[in-house]
């Protein structure tokens, strides 16, 4: 079990892990929005994630789902291929990071990319990590133009 850092509050990395898992399960389950509360509840009961930021998990999942079409459109502008050719885990990591770049301006884009790459290390292979890194670098140039200069 991961111990929180001394003085650390709720763990956002664990919330991101849970969010990716919820989004993956949701998409694998034919995108049934009625399943979301149960999927989130399941992730909140994970013992190894007892320190996760529960509110941030809900915010991430709901933010991605509510803005999925816009997020997908932004991702599509930099990948030069159909989203159907992108693996489900990769796509949901990209959606999550893109949502954070747009909506969490207090989080430096480099931190968002680093978190996405940590998730990719846990869930994907090296080519997928390189792909995710490249896509997010390109998105940061447009979504965080001033910050990425």
C-alpha positions as a Python dict, from the first residue, in 0.01 Angstrom:
ca = {
    (1, 'X'): (0, 0, 0),
    (2, 'X'): (133, 344, -94),
    (3, 'X'): (173, 575, 201),
    (4, 'X'): (94, 942, 146),
    (5, 'X'): (372, 1193, 171),
    (6, 'X'): (398, 1356, 510),
    (7, 'X'): (164, 1651, 520),
    (8, 'X'): (13, 1563, 183),
    (9, 'X'): (-359, 1599, 132),
    (10, 'X'): (-576, 1380, -85),
    (11, 'X'): (-379, 1209, -362),
    (12, 'X'): (-462, 1336, -711),
    (13, 'X'): (-242, 1079, -885),
    (14, 'X'): (-453, 800, -738),
    (15, 'X'): (-765, 989, -847),
    (16, 'X'): (-627, 1006, -1201),
    (17, 'X'): (-558, 631, -1196),
    (18, 'X'): (-913, 564, -1085),
    (19, 'X'): (-1052, 807, -1343),
    (20, 'X'): (-870, 629, -1627),
    (21, 'X'): (-1004, 296, -1503),
    (22, 'X'): (-1360, 431, -1478),
    (23, 'X'): (-1342, 585, -1827),
    (24, 'X'): (-1199, 263, -1970),
    (25, 'X'): (-1474, 52, -1809),
    (26, 'X'): (-1738, 301, -1924),
    (27, 'X'): (-1616, 294, -2283),
    (28, 'X'): (-1578, -85, -2278),
    (29, 'X'): (-1934, -111, -2146),
    (30, 'X'): (-2079, 63, -2451),
    (31, 'X'): (-2068, 411, -2298),
    (32, 'X'): (-2358, 360, -2058),
    (33, 'X'): (-2371, 677, -1848),
    (34, 'X'): (-2596, 503, -1594),
    (35, 'X'): (-2296, 285, -1501),
    (36, 'X'): (-2077, 581, -1394),
    (37, 'X'): (-2187, 609, -1028),
    (38, 'X'): (-2126, 238, -972),
    (39, 'X'): (-1791, 247, -1149),
    (40, 'X'): (-1678, 543, -939),
    (41, 'X'): (-1804, 375, -620),
    (42, 'X'): (-1598, 67, -708),
    (43, 'X'): (-1283, 275, -747),
    (44, 'X'): (-1348, 454, -418),
    (45, 'X'): (-1354, 120, -239),
    (46, 'X'): (-1007, 19, -361),
    (47, 'X'): (-797, -24, -50),
    (48, 'X'): (-470, 74, -219),
    (49, 'X'): (-629, 403, -321),
    (50, 'X'): (-770, 505, 13),
    (51, 'X'): (-577, 836, -3),
    (52, 'X'): (-717, 937, -341),
    (53, 'X'): (-885, 1273, -385),
    (54, 'X'): (-1242, 1153, -419),
    (55, 'X'): (-1381, 1488, -531),
    (56, 'X'): (-1113, 1520, -797),
    (57, 'X'): (-1194, 1170, -925),
    (58, 'X'): (-1558, 1270, -972),
    (59, 'X'): (-1459, 1603, -1128),
    (60, 'X'): (-1227, 1434, -1377),
    (61, 'X'): (-1471, 1165, -1485),
    (62, 'X'): (-1765, 1403, -1515),
    (63, 'X'): (-1553, 1668, -1688),
    (64, 'X'): (-1426, 1422, -1948),
    (65, 'X'): (-1769, 1274, -2012),
    (66, 'X'): (-1943, 1611, -2037),
    (67, 'X'): (-1681, 1744, -2280),
    (68, 'X'): (-1590, 1426, -2467),
    (69, 'X'): (-1682, 1551, -2814),
    (70, 'X'): (-1483, 1874, -2770),
    (71, 'X'): (-1186, 1685, -2622),
    (72, 'X'): (-1193, 1433, -2907),
    (73, 'X'): (-1204, 1715, -3162),
    (74, 'X'): (-897, 1878, -3007),
    (75, 'X'): (-709, 1548, -2996),
    (76, 'X'): (-803, 1471, -3356),
    (77, 'X'): (-645, 1797, -3473),
    (78, 'X'): (-299, 1673, -3373),
    (79, 'X'): (-305, 1298, -3438),
    (80, 'X'): (-379, 1299, -3810),
    (81, 'X'): (-578, 975, -3790),
    (82, 'X'): (-913, 846, -3675),
    (83, 'X'): (-973, 818, -3302),
    (84, 'X'): (-1101, 467, -3372),
    (85, 'X'): (-740, 368, -3437),
    (86, 'X'): (-634, 482, -3088),
    (87, 'X'): (-645, 221, -2812),
    (88, 'X'): (-912, 283, -2547),
    (89, 'X'): (-664, 332, -2262),
    (90, 'X'): (-449, 570, -2464),
    (91, 'X'): (-752, 771, -2572),
    (92, 'X'): (-881, 806, -2217),
    (93, 'X'): (-541, 914, -2087),
    (94, 'X'): (-535, 1175, -2365),
    (95, 'X'): (-889, 1290, -2284),
    (96, 'X'): (-808, 1322, -1916),
    (97, 'X'): (-490, 1523, -1973),
    (98, 'X'): (-654, 1742, -2238),
    (99, 'X'): (-942, 1818, -2002),
    (100, 'X'): (-693, 1913, -1730),
    (101, 'X'): (-497, 2139, -1968),
    (102, 'X'): (-817, 2324, -2055),
    (103, 'X'): (-983, 2335, -1715),
    (104, 'X'): (-706, 2324, -1454),
    (105, 'X'): (-494, 2623, -1541),
    (106, 'X'): (-346, 2623, -1190),
    (107, 'X'): (-170, 2294, -1275),
    (108, 'X'): (136, 2352, -1497),
    (109, 'X'): (100, 2176, -1831),
    (110, 'X'): (429, 1992, -1770),
    (111, 'X'): (282, 1839, -1454),
    (112, 'X'): (-27, 1731, -1649),
    (113, 'X'): (188, 1569, -1919),
    (114, 'X'): (407, 1402, -1657),
    (115, 'X'): (99, 1261, -1481),
    (116, 'X'): (-35, 1131, -1813),
    (117, 'X'): (299, 962, -1883),
    (118, 'X'): (295, 803, -1537),
    (119, 'X'): (-49, 661, -1616),
    (120, 'X'): (78, 544, -1954),
    (121, 'X'): (373, 368, -1784),
    (122, 'X'): (128, 182, -1561),
    (123, 'X'): (-122, 87, -1832),
    (124, 'X'): (43, 87, -2175),
    (125, 'X'): (364, 3, -2361),
    (126, 'X'): (653, 223, -2477),
    (127, 'X'): (512, 308, -2823),
    (128, 'X'): (187, 419, -2660),
    (129, 'X'): (377, 637, -2411),
    (130, 'X'): (569, 803, -2694),
    (131, 'X'): (244, 861, -2883),
    (132, 'X'): (75, 1014, -2575),
    (133, 'X'): (376, 1235, -2506),
    (134, 'X'): (383, 1362, -2865),
    (135, 'X'): (10, 1434, -2874),
    (136, 'X'): (13, 1617, -2541),
    (137, 'X'): (322, 1820, -2636),
    (138, 'X'): (141, 1939, -2949),
    (139, 'X'): (-179, 2011, -2758),
    (140, 'X'): (10, 2210, -2495),
    (141, 'X'): (141, 2441, -2768),
    (142, 'X'): (-214, 2536, -2863),
    (143, 'X'): (-401, 2499, -2533),
    (144, 'X'): (-128, 2657, -2318),
    (145, 'X'): (46, 2872, -2577),
    (146, 'X'): (177, 3137, -2335),
    (147, 'X'): (291, 2884, -2077),
    (148, 'X'): (462, 2656, -2329),
    (149, 'X'): (678, 2931, -2485),
}
